[in-house]
Amino acid sequence: MTHIIRRVKDADPKEITCGTMRNLTTEKDSKDFDFIHVTITGPTKKHYHKKLTEVYFVLKGTIIVELDDEIKHLEVGDMIMIFPNTNHKAWKTSKENAEILVVCCPPWTEEDEILVE
């Protein structure tokens, strides 16, 4: 295989605490990382990951990310890398939904997401 093309509109939506996620990759594509499109319609619950590092890249709108006790404001074109064992949550800053591309390394699993609140 030389490449993979995926379209957000073709990916199955899954409702999550902050909105909707659409996996753009599968375990068959890569065991090293994951690409996920997230539409943020509300706040996430504070959580951390034991193993994975997450990268958020803002595609649309603006978001606030709470990291332990720090607040970061992100807008279109901004990226943040969140390392394992960092308590975090994110939410949109306006009425308009925000969209982010999330890259997880290793791939996201439910078992690795630990809720704090």
KEPADO-777168 format. One record per residue: x, z, y of N, C-alpha, C in turn. Coordinates in pm, whole numbers, plus 50000, padded with zeros to 5 digits. Atoms other than C-alpha are relative to their C-alpha. Example, Ala and Ser with C-alpha at 12.3 -4.5 7.8 and 13.67 -1.06 7.14 Angstrom:
! residues 2
  n.east   n.up  n.north  ca.east  ca.up  ca.north  c.east   c.up  c.north
   50089  50000    49881    51230  50780     49550   50090  50000    50120
   49918  49994    49881    51367  50714     49894   49923  50073    50109
//
This chain:
! residues 117
  n.east   n.up  n.north  ca.east  ca.up  ca.north  c.east   c.up  c.north
   50085  50000    49883    50000  50000     50000   50090  50000    50124
   49919  50009    49879    50139  49906     50342   49937  50066    50120
   50066  49937    49886    49878  50057     50573   49857  50043    49964
   50138  49954    50014    49541  50226     50612   49935  49988    50137
   50077  50003    49875    49279  50157     50879   49870  50075    49975
   50125  49924    50009    48994  50401     50933   49934  49999    50137
   50078  49995    49876    48719  50404     51194   49920  50130    50004
   50072  49873    49986    48572  50728     51325   49852  49979    49967
   50144  50023    50021    48222  50576     51320   49964  49985    49853
   50026  50018    50143    48257  50508     50944   50026  50126    49918
   49967  49877    50073    48379  50857     50848   49878  50090    49992
   50114  49911    50020    48123  51101     50706   50014  50123    50090
   49995  49881    49914    48038  51374     50960   49974  50127    49919
   50021  49868    50061    48061  51738     50857   49985  50099    50115
   50022  49901    49895    47914  52011     51076   50093  50119    49980
   49912  49883    50001    48161  52288     51162   49959  50090    50116
   50046  49903    49900    48137  52591     51391   50001  49945    50141
   49990  50047    49862    48241  52402     51705   49933  49865    50023
   50059  50132    49982    48068  52069     51642   50003  49919    49871
   49998  50091    50114    48137  51780     51405   50142  49952    49973
   49870  50055    50037    48447  51680     51214   49980  49879    49910
   50000  50120    50084    48520  51346     51054   50142  49979    49949
   49867  50020    50059    48813  51322     50815   50035  49852    50000
   49954  50139    49997    49009  51003     50874   50097  49972    49886
   49912  50016    50115    49241  51063     50579   49945  50082    49885
   50039  49926    50119    49193  51186     50225   50127  50047    49929
   49887  49951    50080    49413  51366     49975   50074  49885    49932
   49937  50117    50063    49477  51027     49812   50094  49928    50097
   49918  50067    49900    49623  50898     50141   50135  50069    50017
   49878  49924    49977    49877  51177     50190   49982  50145    49958
   50001  49858    50035    49956  51518     50050   50074  50082    50106
   49919  49936    49898    50167  51595     50360   49926  50034    50128
   50070  49978    49874    49923  51570     50651   49858  49945    49992
   50142  50032    49989    49562  51515     50757   49972  49953    50142
   50048  50039    49868    49400  51329     51050   49850  50022    50003
   50141  49964    49989    49062  51463     51164   49954  49976    50144
   50062  50017    49869    48842  51354     51455   49897  50111    50014
   50093  49890    49977    48651  51650     51603   49928  49978    50132
   50081  49998    49879    48365  51636     51852   49964  50145    50025
   50024  49859    49968    48351  51976     52021   49873  50010    50083
   50127  49980    49931    47996  52072     52117   49980  50146    50039
   50009  49857    49972    48047  52450     52129   50132  50066    49967
   49874  49931    50028    48313  52717     52079   50025  50016    49849
   49963  49968    50138    48501  52762     51753   50004  50152    49985
   49977  49858    50026    48530  53102     51592   50151  50022    49995
   49857  49971    50002    48867  53267     51635   50047  50008    49855
   49948  50006    50136    49077  53204     51325   50150  49972    50004
   49861  50041    50012    49428  53139     51201   50017  49932    49865
   49967  50067    50125    49591  52940     50924   50128  50061    49945
   49882  49940    50064    49837  53088     50676   50113  49900    49986
   49897  50100    50032    50019  52762     50602   50010  49886    50100
   49994  50126    49927    49922  52475     50823   50031  50014    50148
   49979  50019    49857    50038  52367     51165   49897  49897    50044
   50100  50093    49946    49768  52199     51375   50052  49941    50131
   49973  50065    49873    49819  51947     51653   49866  49948    50051
   50120  50052    49935    49528  51883     51891   50045  49900    50105
   49977  50099    49896    49535  51566     52101   49865  49969    50061
   50129  50016    49934    49255  51543     52359   49974  49853    50029
   50041  50140    49982    49077  51206     52351   49896  49984    50110
   50111  50009    49904    48776  51283     52575   49964  50139    50048
   50042  49873    49944    48674  51565     52808   50117  50094    50022
   49899  49896    49981    48858  51888     52869   49963  50118    49910
   50023  49884    50088    48901  52193     52645   50087  50117    50046
   49920  49880    49986    49027  52547     52663   50037  50044    49859
   49953  49949    50129    49237  52677     52375   50053  50140    50024
   49951  49863    49995    49285  53051     52330   50096  50019    49884
   49896  49979    50099    49608  53132     52146   50044  50146    50008
   49976  49856    49993    49646  53501     52061   49939  50049    50131
   50054  49952    49872    49613  53633     52420   50024  49903    50115
   49975  50100    49896    49702  53313     52610   49885  49900    50006
   50102  50102    49979    49459  53060     52757   50071  49874    50050
   49943  50129    49961    49559  52691     52781   49886  49904    50031
   50098  50102    49960    49358  52422     52963   50059  49864    49967
   49952  50132    50040    49390  52073     52816   49902  49892    50043
   50083  50113    49960    49264  51738     52938   50045  49876    49925
   49971  50124    50071    49268  51380     52815   50150  49967    50007
   49859  50034    50010    49615  51284     52696   50091  50118    49973
   49919  49880    50028    49732  51645     52644   50002  50027    49850
   49982  49964    50140    49861  51772     52311   50046  50145    49995
   49952  49864    50026    49909  52125     52178   50026  50013    49852
   49966  49975    50140    50080  52228     51855   49982  50150    49975
   50032  49861    50031    49951  52550     51697   50061  50033    49864
   49926  49966    50121    50175  52713     51439   49925  50100    49913
   50066  49906    50092    50071  52916     51132   49998  50143    50055
   50018  49859    49965    49948  53273     51183   49976  50025    50148
   50038  49985    49859    49845  53210     51545   49848  50005    50008
   50144  49991    49979    49495  53336     51622   49962  49900    50109
   50039  50099    49900    49315  53058     51806   49854  49961    49989
   50132  50061    49996    48985  52907     51910   49999  49906    50119
   50008  50099    49894    48881  52620     52136   49855  49977    50039
   50133  50036    49956    48581  52519     52343   50010  49899    50114
   50006  50100    49894    48476  52243     52583   49979  50071    50134
   50011  49936    49869    48478  52310     52957   49888  49945    50086
   50110  50056    49921    48181  52102     53072   49881  49972    49909
   50118  50035    50080    47837  51988     52958   50030  49887    49903
   49961  50114    50084    47999  51675     52817   50077  50050    49877
   49925  49966    50121    48121  51702     52458   50145  49954    50016
   49859  50040    50001    48497  51687     52410   50031  49941    49863
   49955  50058    50126    48673  51484     52142   50150  50019    49988
   49858  49982    50025    49008  51565     51988   50038  49939    49865
   49941  50040    50127    49227  51422     51717   50082  50119    49953
   49927  49887    50056    49356  51701     51494   50087  49948    49886
   49908  50033    50108    49663  51647     51279   50040  50132    49937
   49967  49877    50073    49717  51914     51012   50112  49971    49903
   49887  50013    50092    50038  51962     50818   50031  50137    49941
   50059  50087    50100    49989  52033     50531   49851  49981    50028
   50142  50025    49977    49629  51908     50502   49916  50128    50005
   50092  49888    49984    49347  52144     50605   49930  50030    49868
   50083  49954    50111    49181  52350     50332   49920  50119    50047
   50086  49888    49963    48898  52598     50361   50068  50135    49972
   49934  49876    50040    49108  52863     50184   50107  50043    50100
   49891  49970    49907    49378  52842     50453   49947  50041    50138
   50058  49962    49871    49137  52911     50743   49944  50141    49990
   50038  49857    50005    49102  53287     50799   49930  50037    50131
   50075  49961    49880    48829  53400     51042   50043  50137    50046
   49958  49874    49940    48927  53677     51282   49882  50071    50065
   50117  49939    49935    48592  53733     51458   49873  49975    49924
//
